């Protein structure tokens, strides 16, 4: 799936003026909201542990790299550097790039090495990285193939490319249609499903280690989709008002999606590709 028409290059920076990864995290509106969020995360963690969803969440948290000893990782589109921080705590040497100078500045304030500019055009060390990760990046590009090639140049032999992106065949897209959060026009240019990602990786010279859909973050994506559906075309506040009903509906949909995945359906909200350089 693709956006038509795609914004002209000089307008692209305008799309990210209020983007969530490009600004400092705001505190919750009230102590009550903060407390309710902590209660929700605790309940969610317990449910995930007993249903098996916790395994999917751990896989995403480690970007499919937990079976490797800590090495050198490069995160493309690193935003404020939250993922790089987490990997640094796990013992990895971390580095990243970001097209938005403001977001790169937030990451650098955390002591991270972050390059500013288009990943495919940056002058980076070749054959020096154990992993290159792209979390919700390829959907923002008109053509992902230069990224596959650039990552391959940077990776050591058997190094890993990790991509996370919305899944067009998700339960959320099927249920919410044009209100599905994964569409996000006009920021998302191209959208994928696991089979297509795997094909692109093979064509670019990778072996597929893992390519699947996941419900790991479905509560967030489905909750946002519910907000869009409730708004019926009206602007949605950022973040939307707290709604217990919406939260519980998103939670129920997440676990329903997880059950369908365990039965063999590729209907998770996100695709996860872990590919190895040949």
N, C-alpha and C positions, 0 to 999 in steps of 0.2 A: 504494500500500500504506500502511496506517496501523496504529498501535498501538491495541489495544482491551483494557482501558480505558486512557485517557491519565491520567497522574498529576494529581492536583489541584494548582492553582498553588502552594499553600503548601508542597508537598513537592518542587517542582522543584529548589530549591537543594541539597537533600540528594543529588541525583543526581550532583553535580559536585564532591564533596568531594575526590576523588582523580583528577580528570580531567587528562589529560596536558598540555593547554594551560594549565592553571590552577595550575601549580607550576613552580618553577625547575627547569631541566634538570639531571638528575643525571648525574654522570660514569659512564662504563662501569665495570663491576664490577672489572675488573683491567686492567693494561697490556696483557696478551695479548688480551683482548676488544677493547680499543681498537685495537690493531694489526690484528687480523683484520677489524674493521669498515673500516678504511682500505683494506686490500687488496681487500675486497669492493667498495667504492665505485669503486676504480680499475678493477677488472675489469668492473664493470657499465658504467662510462663508456665503455670501449673497445667493448664489445658493442653498447651503444646507438648509438654513432657509426656502426658498420658495418651496423646493421640498419635504421636510420631512426627508431628509438625516440627518439633524441636530439632530434629535431625536436619530438616531443610533449612531452618534458620541458622544452624551452626555452619552448614555448608556455605551459605551466602556470606556469613560473617567472616569466614576465612577465605573467601573468594576462590574456593576450590583448590587452595594451596596448602592445606593443613598437613598433607602427607609429605611435604617437602621440608628439609631443614631450612632455617632462615637464610635468605640470600639477598639479592638486590632486586627491588621492585620499582617499576615506573608506572604511575597512575595518570592516565590521560583524562583531562577535564576534571582535575582534582577538586574544584570548587574551593571551599574554605579549608581543605586538608584533613577532614575528619577521618577518612579511610586511611590516609597515610599515617596519621597519629596512632590509629589502632594497630597498624602493621608494625610501626616502630616499637610499640610496647611489646610486640611478639618477638622482637629481636631482629627484624628485617632492616636493611639499609634502604631508605625510602627517598624517592624523588618524584616530581610530577610536573605537569604543565597545565596551563589554564589560559584561555583566550581573554578573559576579563581581568584587567589589572586590579580592580577592587577586590575580587575574590582571591586573586593571587596574593594581594597584600595581607588579607586575613590569614592565609595559610603561612605566609612568611613570619607573621607575628608569633606563630607557634614554633618557630625555629626550623621550619621545613624548607628544603631546596625546591623552589618552584620556578619554572621557566614560563615566560609570557609569550604567547603566540600560537599559531596554528601548528599542531603536532606534526603533520606531514612535512612542514617546511622547516622545522627546527633542526639545527646542527647538533645531533646527539651521538653519543658513543655507540659504535656498532659492535654487536656480539658481546655486550657487557652486562646484560640483564638476565635474571632468572625468570622474571615474569613481567608482562605488560598487561595492565588492567584498564578496562573501560566500563565504568558504571554509568549507565544511562547517557551515553555519548553518541553512539552510532545513529540513533534516531534523529539527532540534530544535524546530520550531515547529508548533503545531496547524493554522495557516492561514498560508500565505506571502503572501497577497494584500495585507495591509497593508504588508508590506516592499516589494513591488513599487511600491506607490503612494508610500510615503515616499521611496524612492530616486528616483523620477521627479520629485518635488518638489525634491529637492536638486540634481539634475543640470542643467547648462547645456544649451542646445539641442545635440543630437547627442552629448550625454554618454553614457557607457557604463555599463551594469549588467553585472557579471560574477558568475556563480554557479558554484560547484563543489560537487557533492553526489554521494553514492553512486548508482550506476546499477542499478536492480532487474533489468535484463536483461543483467547482466554474466555473464561466464564463471564467475566465482567464486560468484555466487549460484546459478547453474545446477548447479555442481559440488558445493558444500558445503551448500546448503539452509539449515537452521536454524543451522548453524555459520558462516555467512558473516559476516565482520566488519562488513559494511555494515549489518546489521540492528540491532545494538547496543541491544536493549531493556534498560531502559526509557527510554534517553535519546533515541532517534530516534522521533519521533512520526509523521512522514510521509516516504515515500520515492518517488522519481521515476525516470523515464527521459527521454531527450532530447526525444522528441516531446511529452511532457506539459509539460516546462519551456518549450519553444518556444510551445506554445499559451497557457500562462499569461502569458508575456511579451507576446505579441500582444494578448491581451485587456486587458492593463494599459497599452497604448499605446506599445509598443516595436516597432522593426524588428529582425529577427534578422540579425546579422552572422555568427554562428557558433554552431552547436549540435551537439555531437558527444559520443561516448564516447571515453575514452582509457585506455591502459594505463600512463600516465606514472608512477604511484605504485603500480602493481599488485603489485610485489614485497612492499611493506609490507602491503597489505591481504590478499593471498593468504597471506603468511607468518603473519599473525595468524589467518586462517581455519584454516590447518593446525594451529596451536596449539590452537584451540578444538575442532577435530575430534579431535585426539589426546587431549585432556583428557576427552572423553566425559561432559561435564556437571560435572566437578570444577572447582573454582576454578582460574583460570590466574594464575600469578605475573606481576607487572608490573615490568620486562619479563620475558618467559618465558625459561627457560634457553637458552643458546646451543646450536644444533643445526645442524651442517653439512648434514646430510641435508635438514632442513626448509628451510634457506636455498637449497640448490640446487634443490629442488622448486619453491619459490616463484619462483625466477629462471626456470626452464624454463617454468612456467605463464605468467609475464609475457610472455615472448617469443612463446609460442604464441598468447596473446591478441592481441598486437600484429600477428602475421601474419593472424589472422582479421579484425581491424579493417581492415587494408590490402586484404582481399578483399571488404570492403563490409559486414561484420557490425558491428552496434552493440553490441558485447559487452564494452567496456572497463569497468573497475571504477568509474570516475567519469564523471559528466556534466560537460561544460563548456559553459556558455551565455555568449555575449557578445552583448548586445542594445544597441541605440541608441535613445535617447529621440527620439520623433517631434516 
